[in-house]
Amino acid sequence: MNFAGFDGVRFTTGRGEETWVPGAQTFAGLEQADRKALSDWLDRAGARGIDAAMDLSVRPWGITGAGAVVGIFEAGKDRASWLVVRHGSGWTLARCVDGFVSDVMASLPAILALIDVDRALRG
């Protein structure tokens, strides 16, 4: 598995509250099949400049009903390039650099394929 090896990250909200995201990457908001899909994709994505995924679900996003929020990190960058969000039975991709948000898709692999296309278009 190629999940990020963080000891943990502390997020501070605009209200001064802090949330600690532990380093262990359990991806509690993902079903087993989705964990496997993410792991397999990360194994292949490493050659394309993706080096980590981090479970950000415990951060206080203010999104009612979000089942999972996964940050996808490019090699050499200390901030997520994309956020993958599961809401109900659908998946959405947010590109962090410009705020682009994809249409809702039916599966995690479809969302991960959007990241592959985005990376290919950006060269």
ChimeraX attribute file (.defattr): number of C-alpha atoms within 10 A of each C-alpha:
attribute: neighborCount
match mode: 1-to-1
recipient: residues
	/A:1	11
	/A:2	17
	/A:3	18
	/A:4	16
	/A:5	12
	/A:6	13
	/A:7	10
	/A:8	13
	/A:9	12
	/A:10	11
	/A:11	14
	/A:12	13
	/A:13	12
	/A:14	7
	/A:15	6
	/A:16	8
	/A:17	9
	/A:18	13
	/A:19	14
	/A:20	13
	/A:21	19
	/A:22	16
	/A:23	14
	/A:24	14
	/A:25	17
	/A:26	12
	/A:27	20
	/A:28	14
	/A:29	19
	/A:30	18
	/A:31	11
	/A:32	11
	/A:33	10
	/A:34	15
	/A:35	16
	/A:36	13
	/A:37	16
	/A:38	22
	/A:39	17
	/A:40	14
	/A:41	18
	/A:42	22
	/A:43	16
	/A:44	12
	/A:45	19
	/A:46	14
	/A:47	9
	/A:48	13
	/A:49	14
	/A:50	23
	/A:51	19
	/A:52	22
	/A:53	24
	/A:54	24
	/A:55	25
	/A:56	22
	/A:57	19
	/A:58	15
	/A:59	16
	/A:60	13
	/A:61	11
	/A:62	7
	/A:63	9
	/A:64	7
	/A:65	9
	/A:66	16
	/A:67	17
	/A:68	21
	/A:69	25
	/A:70	21
	/A:71	20
	/A:72	25
	/A:73	20
	/A:74	20
	/A:75	12
	/A:76	9
	/A:77	10
	/A:78	8
	/A:79	12
	/A:80	17
	/A:81	17
	/A:82	22
	/A:83	22
	/A:84	24
	/A:85	24
	/A:86	24
	/A:87	16
	/A:88	10
	/A:89	10
	/A:90	16
	/A:91	24
	/A:92	22
	/A:93	25
	/A:94	19
	/A:95	17
	/A:96	15
	/A:97	10
	/A:98	8
	/A:99	10
	/A:100	11
	/A:101	14
	/A:102	14
	/A:103	12
	/A:104	16
	/A:105	15
	/A:106	13
	/A:107	15
	/A:108	22
	/A:109	16
	/A:110	15
	/A:111	21
	/A:112	22
	/A:113	12
	/A:114	15
	/A:115	21
	/A:116	15
	/A:117	11
	/A:118	12
	/A:119	14
	/A:120	10
	/A:121	8
	/A:122	6
	/A:123	6
